[in-house]
Structures are given as C-alpha cells and as structure tokens.
Amino acid sequence: MVSSATIIPSEVHFLTNLGMPMQSLDQQIKDLKKNFLSQLDKADSQDALEEIRITYLGRKGKIADLMDQLKNLPLEEKKEFGPQLNELKKFCEITFEEKKEHLNHHRLRQEQRKKEFFDVTASLPNMPQGSLHPLTQLQQEINDIFISMGFEIAQGPEVENERNNFEALNIAKDHPARDMWDTLWLDNTKNLLLRTHTSSVQIHQMEEKKAPLAIVAPGRCYRHEATDATHDFMFSQVEGLFVDHNVSLSNLLATMREFMRKLFAQKQLNMRVRPSYFPFVEPGIEIDIECPFCNHGCSVCKYTEWIEMCGAGLVHPNVLDFCGINHQEYSGFAFGFGLTRLAMLKYSIPDIRLLHANNVEFLKQF
Ligand code: FA5
C-alpha cells in the first residue's frame, strides 16, 4: 500500500481515488491523444462527434480533468507539463474541427446525390460527334478486303531516294518515263525526294522478304503538279504486289474482280482491260470498271459508262532481279490505284482538294 506521504512526485504523480498510483502524466497525455484519434476516426455521424467533443473537449471532459490535476503538481512539473497539455488541447480542437468539416461535406454530398435523379435510359441531347475522315474510312475498308483475300498490309517511307522510287523500278536516270512522275525533290545532292507513287514500297518489300509475297501498301504520294478538281500535289494510292510461282495476268484480273465486287457491295461490275505502259511491268495494262453509279452514263463517268481504276501488269523481270528474286523461278503481278480518286467516286466528292481542306461542314457529312 502506498500512502500519500511516501509518494515521490517525479515517479508517481497521481493517486486514484483508491489511493493507487496512476500512470505518469506523460503517458496519460500520449494515451489520451491515441484514444481521441482512434475514436474520431471511427465517428461517422454528428451525434458520434458530439459525444467525442463532450468526452474529450467538454468542460468536464478528459482534457479538462488533466488540466485540473496539473494544479496539484510541484512547480517544476507544472512548467514541464503545462505547455504539453495546452498543445494537446489545441491539437484535439483543430483535429476535431477538421473531422467535423469533413463529415459535413460528406453529408451534403449524400443529400445532393439523393436529390439528383439519374435516368440511365434518357437519350443524350444532340451532341456533336466526330467521325473518321472519308479517306481513312475507305482505306480501312480496302485493307479489310485485301486482308480477307490473304494479303498483308505493308508500309514504306514517304521520303524516298531516287533508287527506290525510280532506278529499282526500271526507270533509269535519263528514262523518258520519268516525265510521267513530276517529282518534288528534297535534296538533289542526296537524291532525296517525296515518293511519287507507292510502287517504291514494292522494292522495300521484295528486298526484305523475297518470294513468295502478297502485300498491299496504302500511302501518301506527292507530285509537282498544278492542282485542279481531280489532281492534287498530295494524294493517296494503294499498291498491290503478289509474287509466286507461275503468276499470270489471270491471277491479277481475278484479284481485281473480287476486290471490286466486295468494294461495290456485291454488284457484278464489268471490267475492261487496256494495254498501257509502265516501265516496271511487262505487259502493262490499265483496268477500267463499269460505272457503279449509272446505267447509261453520268457526270461521274463523264458519260462513257467506264471509270479508270488502276495501272497494273506483271512485274518486270528487271525489277525482280534487282530485288534479288530470280525471274526464271518467280513471276508476279502489281497494281496501283488512286485511293483519293476512289474516295471521290464512292462518296461523290466533286473536288479532290476538299479532302484536305479541313472544312468541318464538309467532313460532317461522313
Ligand atoms: C502509277 O503511279 C503507278 N505506280 C501505278 C502502277 C502500279 C502501275 C503498279 C503498274 C503497276 P499513275 O501515275 O497512273 O501510276 O497513278 C496511279 C493512280 O494514282 C491514278 O490512276 C490516279 O488515280 C492516281 N493519281 C495520279 N496522279 C494523281 C494526282 N495528281 N492527284 C490524285 N490522284 C492521282
């Protein structure tokens, strides 16, 4: 039994009402703070908060109780614990107010939500929606058709060198056929240019993959040309290339026929083949299709009932050899058509320049 006369203040500061020594004040401050925070954390209503306020911060609360007991301490210890208790009180008051504000905010949000009615079945107001550019739409459609026929989609650089754009395609430096492709040169000394056709992708693909090969390469081309309703300085083409044993013109025509049938929604369009000249194919042809928009002539086909579709032919032996493919063993067909011109046909676009004019009114139609 410890009597009050034997108490050494610095060791045991308080007596219970049974005369038992209590924890040191230091420990009580720590415990109080811990319990206060833990109860505050759990409080989820204004009532629970009010209870905590009364228990800890009220006039007869735990902090007030500790303050009371401070009076009985010797001066030295008052000096030590006084500021600590003040700090504890301030800390508890601030933390309490923060929690109160947080709960208030939360309650307001809940009430707000209850008031708001969210109708998941309501239809949206007329919101402006973006869409893919018509050229992109058509390119994706064409890619899908060729993929379904077993072709791979390939790409090549738009900045090319003279070798890939001309020489490898059997168009030597002084070849008169170069006039067919008015070229935008980037750097004459390094022979850099903007590719004039996607046929340069043939060279990359054949040199890289050799034979057999079945690729389709959509992409932008550039020409040093004056523009009008059907000619642009920048336009898109789609190149096709198939190399294997015994490839013939029949394979080319069957591929083109199937492609047209799929593109123009199962319509059986007649094809017309005309001889033509491109240095990188032999023989060279041009393929026309029956106009899909009329029976007896219209403004799209310029009343001829035929529309020029693409340049094509069997890959020239010189081109195969240049790319390291033995022309005695392999043969191939190639075709190249204007994607931009096809988009004009499909969507009845009267002027090619509309396609990159960034005119929202025009683009909204697709
Ligand atoms: C060529 O570019 C050949 N490379 C096509 C080819 C590939 C032939 C494989 C044989 C084998 P051409 O210059 O005709 O050919 O262009 C092909 C298509 O590109 C044209 O039919 C046309 O649709 C489109 N085109 C050409 N110049 C322009 C232009 N300035 N603006 C818009 N489209 C164009």
Boltz pocket constraint, residues with backbone or C-beta under 6 A from the ligand:
constraints:
  - pocket:
      binder: B
      contacts: [[A, 180], [A, 196], [A, 197], [A, 198], [A, 199], [A, 223], [A, 225], [A, 230], [A, 231], [A, 232], [A, 233], [A, 234], [A, 235], [A, 236], [A, 237], [A, 239], [A, 240], [A, 278], [A, 281], [A, 285], [A, 308], [A, 309], [A, 310], [A, 311], [A, 312], [A, 313], [A, 334], [A, 335], [A, 336], [A, 337], [A, 338], [A, 339], [A, 340], [A, 341], [A, 352]]
      max_distance: 6.0
